[in-house]
Amino acid sequence: MDSRDLSPWFELMPPDGPGPMVVAIPYAGGSGRAFRSLRRHVPSRCGLALVDLPGHGRQAAEPFLHDADQAATGLLAALKTLPATDLVLLGHSLGGVLAYEVAARLTESGTPPAGLVVCGSRAPFTGLGHPPVAHLPAGEPFLRAAVDLGLAAPEMLELPDLAETFGGLLQADLAMTASYRPRRRPPLPVRACVIGFSADWIVPEPALRAWDTLFDSPPLHLRTAGGHLALHERENDYGEAVRAAVEHASERRVP
């Protein structure tokens, strides 16, 4: 495929073998580059497609999305431009919810993904896990509440330029999380893995175990150290957990 045909939703890190393409969807406020370190951990035979939602990363000039249905619809269209059809969907926090929704829609269309990996993500029907803040007035009222909950770094309140750039993006993503209403579906026939973190108060063990009911075979559960953003706090531990998860999720599809 000509690289010019690739959707702007993706930064592509090609494989060196016949493995699946790992489609990595970031957390609220994040962009695909948050996952670049996974190249050192994900099996080299697997490609990496790092997702930028509109308003993020390479799509920074595009309007933000506030609705998970719009995000899933856009991502499904973008997937058609990838040079692979064997996919493992990987999502962190908000990304986990979007990965599940996309996996469900692919399954309903008769093309289920090879696997699904959710990291630091509550099962969709278990709620937010924190008081809602997306409805607060934009700017300092929203950012202060987000910082107090650990959803944004304290520096957001100290660096006006950073706050202006990041605040609207985070608020749109959190609105997407708060508004998501999963449809009732049969359990997905997809190999899945659920990764949780020991110090993540937003996604405690019951919210992780609740994913079990969404698949026709119990997902593999992995736990590692760190808080909600363990991918930055504990990069090696996070990467090794993702490596094991991708191996599990794709083992039936990879020679």
Secondary structure, DSSP 8 states (H G I E B T S, - for coil): --GGGS-TTEEEE--SSS--EEEEE--TT--GGGGGGGGGTS-TTSEEEEE--TTSGGGTTS-----HHHHHHHHHHHHTTSS-S-EEEEEETHHHHHHHHHHHHHHHTT---SEEEEES---GGG--SS---TTS-TTHHHHHHHHHTTSS-GGGGT-HHHHHHHHHHHHHHHHHHHH--------B-SEEEEEEETT-SSS-HHHHHGGGGGBSS--EEEEESS-TTHHHHSHHHHHHHHHHHHHHHHTTT--
